[in-house]
Amino acid sequence: MAKRYGADDLIIVFGLNEPANLRIMAATFKDGDPSYAGALGGIALGLASYHIFELKDEIPPKVWDSEMAIKELQIEDELIERICGIMQEIRGD
């Protein structure tokens, strides 16, 4: 899809809440697989990654409440901040 549509028109959205895995996955979609073990080894797609929590303001409140509110309550604020910080770091924000 990145080749077909270009990196400027695509983003990756994660819902995973494990910081170490998020870091690796976001880096892979941006710069290529750092372990060179997967299909994206050395292939930089240049895709920006976001966590769903970063996009809360972009999602209609009714949809957020029905789909994400319970999940958000199950995660500590510190972890949400850490996750969002990792995503911003990988994107270079």
C-alpha positions in Angstrom: 0.0 0.0 0.0 2.9 2.4 0.7 4.2 1.9 -2.8 0.8 2.2 -4.3 -0.5 5.2 -2.4 2.6 6.8 -1.0 3.6 7.4 2.6 2.0 10.8 2.7 -1.5 9.4 2.3 -1.2 6.5 4.9 -0.7 6.2 8.6 -0.4 3.3 10.9 -2.8 3.2 13.9 -1.9 0.9 16.9 -4.0 -0.1 19.8 -1.3 -2.2 21.4 -0.4 -1.1 24.9 3.1 -2.7 25.3 5.6 0.1 25.0 8.6 -2.0 23.9 6.6 -3.7 21.1 5.1 -0.4 20.0 8.6 1.1 19.6 9.7 -1.8 17.4 6.6 -1.8 15.3 6.5 1.9 14.8 10.2 2.0 13.9 9.7 -0.9 11.5 6.9 0.9 9.6 9.0 4.1 9.4 12.6 2.9 8.9 12.4 -0.8 8.2 12.7 -3.9 10.4 15.7 -3.2 12.8 16.3 -6.9 13.2 16.4 -7.6 9.5 14.4 -10.8 10.3 11.1 -9.8 8.7 9.8 -8.9 5.3 10.6 -5.2 6.0 14.2 -5.7 6.8 16.1 -2.7 5.4 12.9 -1.4 3.7 12.0 2.1 5.0 8.4 2.8 4.2 8.4 6.2 5.9 5.0 5.7 7.5 3.9 7.7 10.5 2.5 5.7 13.4 -0.1 6.8 15.9 -1.6 5.2 18.9 -5.4 5.3 19.0 -5.2 7.3 22.2 -3.5 10.1 20.3 -6.4 10.3 17.9 -9.1 10.6 20.5 -9.9 14.2 19.5 -10.4 13.1 15.9 -12.9 10.4 16.7 -16.6 11.4 17.3 -17.3 11.2 21.1 -20.2 8.8 20.6 -17.9 6.4 18.7 -15.1 6.8 21.3 -17.5 6.1 24.2 -18.9 3.0 22.6 -15.6 1.5 21.3 -12.7 2.9 23.5 -13.9 4.4 26.8 -13.7 1.1 28.7 -10.3 0.3 27.3 -9.1 3.8 28.2 -10.3 3.4 31.8 -8.4 0.1 32.1 -5.0 1.7 31.4 -3.1 4.0 33.8 -2.6 7.6 32.7 1.2 7.2 33.1 1.2 4.3 30.6 -0.9 6.3 28.1 1.5 9.2 28.4 4.5 6.9 28.0 2.9 5.3 24.9 2.1 8.6 23.3 5.6 9.9 24.1 7.1 6.8 22.3 5.0 7.4 19.3 5.9 11.1 19.1 9.6 10.2 19.5 9.5 7.7 16.6 7.6 10.2 14.4 10.1 13.0 15.3 7.4 15.3 16.7 
